[in-house]
Amino acid sequence: MTLTRVTPTRRLAHHLRARHDADCLERGLEVWDTPDIVTWDELIERMFALDRQAGRLTGRWLPAAASQLLWARIVRDDAQRSPLVSPAGVARAAFQSWQRLHAYGLPIEALDDADSQETAAFARWCRQYRQALADRGWVDGPQAQLQVHAVAAAPGLEFVGFDRLTPLQEAVLARWAATGLVLRRVPSAGAGGSAQRVGRVSCVDAAAEIEAAARWAAAQLDGRHDRRIAVVVPDLGRCRQSVRRIFERVLVPATGLAGGPVPESQAFELAAARPLAEQPAVGAALDLLEVFLRPPDLAALSRLLRSAHVAGAAGEAAARSRLDARLRRFESAGFGLPALVRLAAERDCPALAQALAAGQDVISSWPEKEYPSNCSKYVFGLLAAMGWPGPDADGTEYQAEQRWRSLVREFGACDEFTGRVSRAEAVGLLREMAGRVLFEPQELRAPLLVIDPETSAGMSFDALWVCGLDSTAWPPPAAPDPFLPRRAQVRHGLPCATAALAAQQSRLVFERLRTSAPEVILSVAEIERDAPLLPSPLLAGIPAIDAPALWCEPRVAVDQYSRRPALEALTDATLPPVQAGEGARGGARLLELQAACPFRAQAELRLGARALDEPAVGVDAADRGNLVHTALAHLWRELRDQATLRALDAAARRSAVKRAVAAALAKVQDSADELLKHLLVLEADWLEARVLEMVEVDLGRPPFVVAALEEPCTARIGALSLELRPDRVDRFEDDSLAVIDYKTGASAEVKSWLDERPRLPQLPAYVQALGPDRVSAVAFARVRSGDTGYAGVARAEERIPGLKVPGTRGGPRGCDSWELLLAQWRRRLEALAAEYVAGDAQLAPDPARACEYCHLGALCRIAETRAAVQGEERGEEWNDE
Ligand code: SF4
């Protein structure tokens, strides 16, 4: 008699089917029956349908997605709900509590004993939800378990992989058994056998632990690919990218040899479900829909242009990238789809223009309000018009696409829950549903499985490594359900209601894992960040083993490396030297870039590698810096000298500042949208306050005249002739000059001029342009909340209060006199100029400082070289966030 096998997870159902197929092949069979293996939820839905067909039940099945929509509506419409909480998040949690309430047999009446506001709210929602179901004759999953008839599961069921059945499942099974249905339970653990070997290993931290597990797995599989090996990693969903990187590096040596990432590896399977919305094809579908349904922002249009899931993406990739760059540079936030259609047609993107026009046709026929059943047709129509999902979907993408299509169909069956919805609401609901559905591709049958503890239930292996067995996670702390009364949770034994119940559940899972293979390694990290970790008490009595040398390096990697061809190393970090007529673009920025990173200087200034503009809302740091410069320039163009400033009383000074700020904002306001205009009003207050602070500082200085404001001048530094434009030059009474640079950031410090490669060499370069013997003070004018004033160096103290004097107490270190400092600057600037002229394009000597805000990482590939090595040494690789 063939029984239907029931599993707690889809992953286990897939695993059992795969093992069945492998066994049949091993026995030499060419054809065989597909085993009937379903999850518990799938079983209940199927039994409900059979009961209904046979007339044993009359209700209508309510799919989980529809049930969640109903919960979302009830929570959203609750007038007593705090406006501070997110209805979507609360609805999701409430839906889970509803499922738990049934699974653990809590009577609804227990909610009347509300011990918190959350429970009282949940009780209210439960009543509404039950009423909605009763009114329309719906039956959801939790309720269907109480109604389905055993005959629908004939001839019987075999339960595999359940650590523990819930009280509701136990009760249901008892009812079915009483009718004579055959029920069998396969113990969850026990593959270990009597000769089982179990040992424990300590590793420095989580990254070292994963690395050790990967090497152990490589050693286990070395030449023996018929073995089934697993590594269990708690919380795998959160750290899956870090885990993948480490396993790829160890098990797929080509990752390292090729110097870059490889496509998804076939050497291991990483079993961690993620929300469907995070699948690239599904995310692209949602983005596409949103672009048509609300005024798109530039970021959304940019994503559309770069998407591989739009018709003609491969053929028009370069033209679309250029269009993206143009949009970022020249278009304002009000730019919309019709303009994009026109631009796409004009700029060599005919397939895109055609797809967008077809999409607009679909949208124009989509009524403003429509039932989901019709909305789903428009969704499919719109995506088809845009050419989604594009060509060549691979296995995982194809599965994601299919799951998305079925989700849209599920949404289409929700007419009764939502009524007519607007187009934007429809897409919002789809996004919400796709965010809730967990998607797990089922395609790989690799010999090594990396999996989390819960999903591995019911599986057995030839060898198993379990990571993360520290005392903070095994057992985990109590985590009671927020919506169910605490006392009732304890009474009905919800697994995480108390620390004792959590410990009980934890031991159950641990025992199952410990006995899941003939060879089991249990590992624990010693440190998490800087805090020491203790081993779990569950490890007591398990013998420690030293990590054998065998795990140190997978043989295949060693072999590959030892057989590498003899290579000659060639560091190609020089461009052709600058030719006589080539000129030097960039002004003082040339020296700044060359000092920070010669590669960047050459790439930006000679090869034209420009950063894409970032679509931004409001006033960003660069805009603010420009406004400060412009306002101060306007002010001093009006005043001209300190004497005029001193002649003004406080009110007149304030008026002068207001005029200067208004003049600075006028140009921006002309082209601003409504939101930016509003933000500029706020910005004006900040700007006035800072400029007034600067004016107060200038009042306290010895007399000066403003000699130049943003006037062009030329500096000859080595073979370079640089066009410069100092923010301001003041003249003292002795005719000497102070050169001043306005700064709104935090980095304006004297020490930025004192390194061998000066970080901010603009002011030293201005000195060369104005003549070192004419300049007696060099200063940043810092314009920042709480820190407005001058910082710099001067030949003598009385020039500008607060400036440092070389060779005196408190003066800059490493130079004994003003003259020596100027000579140092000259020599260092000439060295930078010589490097640039020679075409020196080395990567940044100090990547930690230079690369943080650089846009050229993909071009220079520093992450794949030096920084990657340093990152690994520092253990930075262990963190997805
Ligand atoms: S990312 Fe770093 S090394 Fe690469 S170009 Fe930019 S600054 Fe230079």
Boltz pocket constraint, residues with backbone or C-beta under 6 A from the ligand:
constraints:
  - pocket:
      binder: B
      contacts: [[A, 596], [A, 597], [A, 599], [A, 600], [A, 842], [A, 843], [A, 844], [A, 847], [A, 850], [A, 851], [A, 854], [A, 855], [A, 856], [A, 857], [A, 860], [A, 861], [A, 862]]
      max_distance: 6.0
